[in-house]
Amino acid sequence: MKSLLSLLGLCLFAHAAHAGPSINVGVVYDYLDGDKSTYLKRIFNGGTSTAFVKVEVLEILYDEQGVAKEVPLQTQLDSSARDGLMASPARLIVPANGLQGTRLVFLGERNNERYFRVRYIPVVPEKEDAFAVTEEEREAYQSTLQAGVSVLAGYGTVFFVRPKDTRYDTRIENSGAQYALHNNGNSVIEVDEFKNCVVGKADDCHPTTKNHVLPGRTFSFDKEAGREYRFKLVEGQASKDQVVKG
């Protein structure tokens, strides 16, 4: 299965670098619980000039082999089809050293878990972008950026929409040579802060990882003598520390 980590990434939009907007979207994984339909996402601008941010949403679909692809939402193609994730507003004006929020709203059926890629893209406002600025303000902003060398950096996040009737059912198999977690529930679970270390040497470890296990999938690793494996098993709001000896 193509890792959800591969669906993330920093989208760099080189534009002109001593001053300019610099946005921060916080965590890159967000989760909408089964009893909620809206989620507030806050965007911080730590730069020295206003950030004009476009919010774009794509749905992540998996085929039978677990390969992911991103597709446009039907709601973007047909305004009468209300099924998917929408950002309101989808255009943000974030002042320097300021904060703005967009509300992510899910409309449609919640029988199965669904996944979305949400992109937050700083732009130089154009007429067609629907930002509430005059032509004079747009030109002045563009001239300000062009006076220096600025990098407009956008971020992609992954948004999980849990089923309405969320059910967790994690099965563990701990054999002599391998450890496996099977997600038999209907919502994603996390193997968070996964550490593979030499026993008794907390500073002799492989890089720490975060892993998402989708419904019907398995996370496993081979156990090696003299090593221990520590992680948090996260099922929604519940988190359990796990230690596995090699």
C-alpha positions as CSV (number, residue, x, y, z in Angstrom):
1,M,0.0,0.0,0.0
2,K,1.3,3.4,-0.8
3,S,2.0,5.2,2.5
4,L,-0.1,8.2,3.4
5,L,3.2,9.8,4.2
6,S,3.9,9.8,0.5
7,L,0.7,11.8,-0.1
8,L,2.1,14.6,2.1
9,G,4.8,17.0,1.1
10,L,5.9,20.5,1.1
11,C,4.7,22.3,-2.1
12,L,7.1,25.0,-2.8
13,F,6.0,27.9,-5.0
14,A,9.2,29.9,-5.6
15,H,8.3,33.5,-6.3
16,A,10.6,36.1,-5.4
17,A,13.5,35.9,0.2
18,H,14.1,38.2,2.8
19,A,10.5,39.1,3.5
20,G,7.1,37.8,2.7
21,P,4.3,35.6,4.1
22,S,5.2,32.4,5.9
23,I,2.2,30.1,6.8
24,N,2.1,27.3,9.3
25,V,-0.9,24.8,9.2
26,G,0.0,22.9,12.4
27,V,-0.4,19.2,12.3
28,V,-0.5,17.5,8.9
29,Y,-2.9,14.7,9.9
30,D,-6.5,15.8,11.0
31,Y,-9.4,13.5,12.0
32,L,-13.1,14.1,11.9
33,D,-14.8,11.9,14.5
34,G,-18.0,10.0,13.6
35,D,-20.2,12.2,15.7
36,K,-18.9,15.5,14.2
37,S,-19.5,17.1,10.8
38,T,-17.2,20.2,11.0
39,Y,-13.6,20.8,11.9
40,L,-11.9,24.1,12.4
41,K,-8.4,24.4,10.9
42,R,-6.3,27.4,11.9
43,I,-3.6,28.9,9.7
44,F,-0.9,31.0,11.2
45,N,1.2,33.5,9.2
46,G,4.6,34.1,10.8
47,G,5.9,36.2,7.9
48,T,6.2,40.0,7.5
49,S,3.5,40.5,4.9
50,T,-0.1,39.4,4.4
51,A,-0.7,35.8,3.1
52,F,-3.4,35.1,0.6
53,V,-4.2,31.4,0.9
54,K,-6.3,29.2,-1.4
55,V,-7.6,26.0,0.1
56,E,-8.0,23.0,-2.3
57,V,-9.5,19.6,-1.5
58,L,-9.0,16.3,-3.3
59,E,-10.4,12.9,-2.3
60,I,-7.9,10.0,-1.8
61,L,-9.1,6.7,-3.3
62,Y,-7.5,3.3,-2.9
63,D,-7.7,0.5,-5.4
64,E,-7.8,-3.2,-4.5
65,Q,-4.0,-3.3,-4.3
66,G,-3.9,-0.4,-1.9
67,V,-2.5,2.1,-4.4
68,A,-3.8,5.6,-3.8
69,K,-4.9,8.3,-6.2
70,E,-6.2,11.8,-5.7
71,V,-9.3,12.8,-7.6
72,P,-11.4,16.1,-7.8
73,L,-14.5,16.1,-5.6
74,Q,-17.8,15.7,-7.3
75,T,-19.0,18.8,-5.5
76,Q,-16.5,20.8,-7.3
77,L,-17.7,19.5,-10.6
78,D,-21.4,19.6,-9.9
79,S,-22.7,22.1,-7.3
80,S,-25.9,20.1,-6.8
81,A,-23.9,17.0,-5.5
82,R,-23.3,17.5,-1.8
83,D,-21.0,14.6,-1.0
84,G,-17.5,15.2,0.3
85,L,-15.3,17.6,2.2
86,M,-15.6,21.4,1.6
87,A,-13.6,24.3,3.0
88,S,-15.5,27.4,4.2
89,P,-14.1,29.8,3.4
90,A,-11.8,28.5,0.7
91,R,-9.9,31.8,0.4
92,L,-8.1,33.2,3.4
93,I,-6.4,36.5,4.0
94,V,-4.1,36.0,6.9
95,P,-2.3,39.2,8.2
96,A,1.4,39.1,9.1
97,N,1.9,37.5,12.5
98,G,-1.9,36.7,12.5
99,L,-4.2,33.8,12.5
100,Q,-7.2,32.8,10.4
101,G,-9.4,29.7,10.3
102,T,-11.3,27.7,7.7
103,R,-14.0,25.3,8.6
104,L,-13.8,21.9,6.9
105,V,-17.3,20.6,6.5
106,F,-18.3,17.1,5.5
107,L,-21.5,16.5,3.6
108,G,-22.7,13.1,2.5
109,E,-22.9,9.5,3.7
110,R,-20.7,8.3,6.6
111,N,-21.0,4.5,6.1
112,N,-17.4,4.0,5.3
113,E,-14.2,6.0,6.2
114,R,-13.1,8.5,3.6
115,Y,-9.8,10.3,3.1
116,F,-9.0,13.7,1.7
117,R,-5.9,15.7,0.7
118,V,-6.3,19.4,1.8
119,R,-3.8,21.9,0.3
120,Y,-3.1,25.3,1.7
121,I,-1.5,27.3,-1.1
122,P,-0.3,30.9,-0.7
123,V,-0.7,32.9,-3.9
124,V,-0.4,36.4,-5.3
125,P,-4.1,37.3,-5.7
126,E,-5.4,37.5,-9.2
127,K,-8.8,38.7,-10.4
128,E,-10.2,35.2,-10.8
129,D,-9.1,34.1,-7.3
130,A,-12.1,35.8,-5.6
131,F,-10.1,37.5,-2.9
132,A,-11.7,40.7,-1.6
133,V,-9.0,43.1,-2.8
134,T,-9.0,45.9,-5.3
135,E,-6.9,46.0,-8.4
136,E,-4.7,48.7,-6.8
137,E,-4.2,46.6,-3.7
138,R,-3.3,43.5,-5.7
139,E,-0.7,45.4,-7.8
140,A,0.8,46.9,-4.6
141,Y,1.1,43.5,-3.0
142,Q,2.7,42.0,-6.0
143,S,5.2,44.9,-6.2
144,T,6.1,44.4,-2.5
145,L,7.0,40.8,-3.1
146,Q,8.9,41.5,-6.3
147,A,11.0,44.1,-4.4
148,G,12.7,41.2,-2.5
149,V,13.2,37.5,-3.0
150,S,10.4,35.7,-1.4
151,V,9.3,32.0,-1.2
152,L,5.6,31.2,-1.0
153,A,5.4,27.8,0.6
154,G,2.2,25.8,0.7
155,Y,1.4,22.6,2.6
156,G,-0.6,19.5,2.0
157,T,-2.4,17.7,4.8
158,V,-4.4,14.5,5.1
159,F,-7.9,14.6,6.5
160,F,-9.6,11.4,7.8
161,V,-13.4,11.3,8.0
162,R,-14.4,8.5,10.3
163,P,-17.6,6.5,9.8
164,K,-20.7,7.6,11.7
165,D,-20.7,4.3,13.6
166,T,-17.0,4.1,14.3
167,R,-15.8,0.7,15.5
168,Y,-12.3,-0.3,16.6
169,D,-11.2,-3.9,16.6
170,T,-7.4,-4.3,16.7
171,R,-6.1,-7.9,16.7
172,I,-2.5,-8.5,17.8
173,E,-0.3,-11.4,16.8
174,N,3.0,-11.7,18.7
175,S,5.0,-14.7,17.5
176,G,8.6,-15.5,18.1
177,A,9.8,-13.9,14.9
178,Q,7.2,-11.3,14.1
179,Y,4.7,-8.8,15.6
180,A,1.6,-7.8,13.7
181,L,-1.4,-5.5,14.3
182,H,-4.5,-6.3,12.2
183,N,-7.1,-3.5,11.9
184,N,-10.4,-5.4,11.8
185,G,-12.4,-2.2,12.6
186,N,-13.9,0.3,10.3
187,S,-11.6,3.3,11.0
188,V,-7.9,4.1,10.8
189,I,-5.7,3.3,13.8
190,E,-2.2,4.8,14.5
191,V,1.1,3.2,15.4
192,D,2.6,6.4,16.7
193,E,6.1,7.3,17.9
194,F,7.3,3.9,16.8
195,K,10.9,3.3,18.1
196,N,13.2,0.4,17.3
197,C,16.1,0.5,19.8
198,V,18.9,-1.6,21.2
199,V,17.8,-2.9,24.6
200,G,19.1,-0.6,27.3
201,K,20.3,2.1,24.9
202,A,17.6,4.7,24.5
203,D,19.8,6.8,22.2
204,D,20.7,3.9,19.8
205,C,17.5,3.7,17.8
206,H,16.2,3.9,14.2
207,P,14.4,7.1,13.3
208,T,11.0,7.4,15.0
209,T,8.0,6.9,12.7
210,K,4.3,7.4,12.6
211,N,2.2,4.8,10.8
212,H,-1.5,4.7,9.8
213,V,-3.2,1.4,9.5
214,L,-6.4,1.6,7.4
215,P,-9.3,-0.7,7.9
216,G,-8.6,-4.2,6.7
217,R,-4.8,-3.6,6.7
218,T,-2.0,-4.9,8.8
219,F,1.1,-3.3,10.3
220,S,3.9,-5.7,11.1
221,F,7.6,-5.9,11.8
222,D,10.2,-8.6,12.3
223,K,11.6,-8.9,15.8
224,E,15.4,-9.0,16.3
225,A,17.2,-10.3,19.3
226,G,18.6,-7.6,21.5
227,R,16.2,-5.0,20.3
228,E,13.0,-3.6,21.7
229,Y,10.1,-1.8,20.0
230,R,8.1,0.9,21.7
231,F,5.0,2.7,20.3
232,K,1.6,4.1,21.0
233,L,-1.4,2.3,19.7
234,V,-4.0,5.0,19.0
235,E,-7.6,4.1,18.4
236,G,-9.5,7.4,18.1
237,Q,-9.2,9.2,21.5
238,A,-7.7,6.1,23.2
239,S,-4.0,5.6,23.4
240,K,-2.0,2.7,24.8
241,D,1.8,2.4,25.3
242,Q,3.2,-0.8,23.9
243,V,6.6,-2.4,24.4
244,V,7.7,-5.5,22.4
245,K,10.9,-7.4,23.1
246,G,12.9,-8.9,20.3
